[in-house]
Amino acid sequence: MKSERSFRFTHAISRLPGNSVAKGIRVSGKSDPDPEVFSKQHKSYIQALATAGVEPIVLPKLEEFPDSVFVEDAALCFDGSVVLLRPGAESRFGEAAALEPHLQETFDSVIKFQGTGRVDGGDILLTDSHALIGLSERTDIDGINGIKSALEAHGYGIRIVKTPAGVLHFKSDCGLLDSKTIFSTKRLASSGCFDGYTVIEVPDLEEAAANLIRVNDYVILRSGFPKSTALLEQRGYETITVGVDEAAKIDGGLSCLSLRFTLNQ
Ligand code: CIR
């Protein structure tokens, strides 16, 4: 197992939001995101990734898929490899196929999904040693079986966990801080799914800050959550904050806006 493979990255793929992002799926009655503001926030997000030391690869917008800006749900990158996923929402079925040619250009090989299950990247938290995969409205056991052998071939232990009820994705409620430490909401941490890891709990009323990303020496988190930012700084993490309020209107967070990975150079 390569240490720090869960957060040392050289590249990141993201996709520009189209005007159709205003029609993105959401569970609640939140207002439509404004595509122009979304684009500005997306630009700042890419800038934050670059500051953290990765080379951004930005794909063109795809109007036919309103949620395609959330690239993380359609593929899983790990240890220099990539596997295509099968997103769980009907309107998102075609996103993996749309991503495939770009992944073919970037990676030596693209691993196909096995079977007919469903799995969204937002339900998969990779640490150095494990893939923690949350069963959710979008991810089922057949979906997990469809990617299991690819992950096991790279030495990941599979830990099947539960995304809390009413929460879209497992990672809506947590994010990796380092090889042994996870930032998690109390409701998720109390399930015991992080046994063996150190958990830093998200401060009360800041649950929406849980979905952060560790990229090289930085933790990138959502702006507007001062208690979380201060807590992480206090614990020695260097933070970058980014506004993703428009993505949040359609249940998106920070992790889902990019695929982060390492290419041998
Ligand atoms: C969806 O419901 O699929 C999108 N509106 C949001 C996806 C967010 N993805 C993620 O958290 N991994």
Residues whose N, C-alpha, C, O or C-beta is under 5 A from the ligand:
A	BS01	CIR	G24 I25 R26 D67 F70 E72 D73 G121 G122 H169 I250 D251 G252 G253 C256
